[in-house]
């Protein structure tokens, strides 16, 4: 089967916002693709602006992914080894529900950094194009969700992953086309 790839987001102007204040040092850990051992739900308190808006993947501005128990279970079952789930707490109307911060475990070096950007005078890497094309040949067939190295705040998913999420009717995840280089 020929895979297509999509960006995955949970943002949307017509959706209620949730806030999850993960300390920046811990947030950076989530971008590295390595398992995290010392985590406690109090590290990631989750609050919805609208208490009646709990979705399977709430809109979080910070660039990480939060999922419901239901979505977590599907990812563990259908895509084992793609994510580690660390607990958060959702407090709504004095009821605590379980939600999970997703630590995506695949960070792929998909870009030839010499051809898609440069290091500026401060030593920070700058892409020539804000949305560089991802060479499809650099995506292993068994990987269905990954973060591109140097763009770890983004998540890329396969059409297989997108189709499973849509078929199960999960609320929140949104998929958009991204540039893919077929060569």
N, C-alpha and C positions, 0 to 999 in steps of 0.2 A: 504494500500500500504506500502510495506517495503521500508523505506528510506535508501539511502546510503548517505554518507557524504564525502565531498571533501574539500581540502584547496582551497582558492581562492587567486589568485595573479594577478598582472598586470605587472610583470617583465618579461623581455625577452631580450636576447642579440641581437636579430635581430630587435629590435624595437627602435624607437627614444625615447629619454629620455625627460621628462618634469620636471621642478623644481617648487616646491611650498614651500616657506620659511615660514612655520607656526612657530611662537615662541614656544619654547619647553614647556613652561607652558601651552599654549593652546593645544599643541599636546597631552600632558598628559591627559587633560580634555576629549579628543576624545576617549581615551582608557577606560574611566570609565563607559560608558554606560548610562550616565545621560544627560538629555537635557541641552543645552547651550543657555543662554538667550542673552548675550551681545556680539554679533558677528558682524563684519563689513567686507565686501569683501576685504578691504585693508589689513586685517590681513593675507590673503592668496593669494598674487599675484602669478599667474601661468604663466610660460613661457616655451614654447616648444623649444628644440634645433633645430627642423626642423619645420618651420612654416606651412608646408603642411601636418603635421602628426596628426592633431587633431583626437583623437579616443574617443569612448564612455567612456572608462576607461583608461586614459593614464598611462604610466609607471612612477611611482613616487617611488623613493628609500626610502623615509622617513617612510613607513609603514602604512600610512593612505590611504584612497581611495578617488579618485576624479572621479566624473561622469558627463556626459553630461546631458543636459535637457531631452533628449530622454530616457536615462537609468533611470534617477531620476523618471520620470513619470511612467515608468513601475514598478519600485520598490514600489512607492506609491500606485499604483493601485492593483498590485498582492500580495504584501506583506506589508499591512498596519501595522504600529506600530513597524516595524523592524529598521527604520532609521529616523534620523533627518538630514535634509540637510541644511548646512550653506553655504552662498555664497562665491565664490572666483571670481577672475577676470582673464580672459585669454586675453592677449594682443598679437595679431598677425597682422602684416602688418597694424597697426593703427586701427584695428577693434576690439572692445571689444565684446567678446562672453560670455555667461553665462555658468559657470561650478560650480559644487557644491562639497564641502568637505562632505563626508558621516560620520556621527556620528552614528555608529551601536549601537543600544540601548539594545541589549541582551549581557550581559557578564555572562557566566555560570560557576559556580564552578563545573566543571566536574571531577576534579582530587581529589583523596584522597591524600592530600599533604604529609601525613606520609609515604605513600608507594611508591611515585614516585620521591621523592627527599629529600633534607635536607637543613638546613640553615648553611651557612659557617661561619667562624670565624668573618666575617664582618657583619653578619646578613642578607646577601643576599641569597635568595632562589636559589638552584641549582637543576636542574632535573638530575636524574641518566642517562636518555636517552634524547637526544636532541629532539626527536619526540615521546613523550609518547603517548600510546594508549588512546583514549578517550572512556570511557565506554558509550555505546549507551543508556543504561538505564537512564543516567543522562541528556539526551537531550529531552526536552518536544516535543511532536509531533507537536505542533503548531509553533515551532521555526524553521525558515528556514535559518537564518543567525545569527551567534553569534561569539563572541570572547571568547576564553577560559580564565578564570581567571588565572592569573600568566603568561599567554602567549598572552596578549592583542594585541600585534602587528600582530597576525595572525587572519585570518578570516576563519571560517568554514561554509560551505553552504550545504544545503540538495540537493539531486538529483532533487527535484522539482524546486528549485531555478536555479540550473545549466541548467536544460532542458528548462526553460522559457527563460533564457538569450541566450542560443544557438539557440533556435527556432526563436527568434526575430533578430538574426544576429548582435548582439552588438559586436563592435570591442574593443579589449583590454583585457577583462577578460580571465584568464586562470585557469583551474581547474586541480588539481593533487590529486592522492590518498594519504590518510593519514591513520595512524594506528587507527583502531577502535576495541575496546574490545566488543565482543558480549555478554558477561556474565552480 
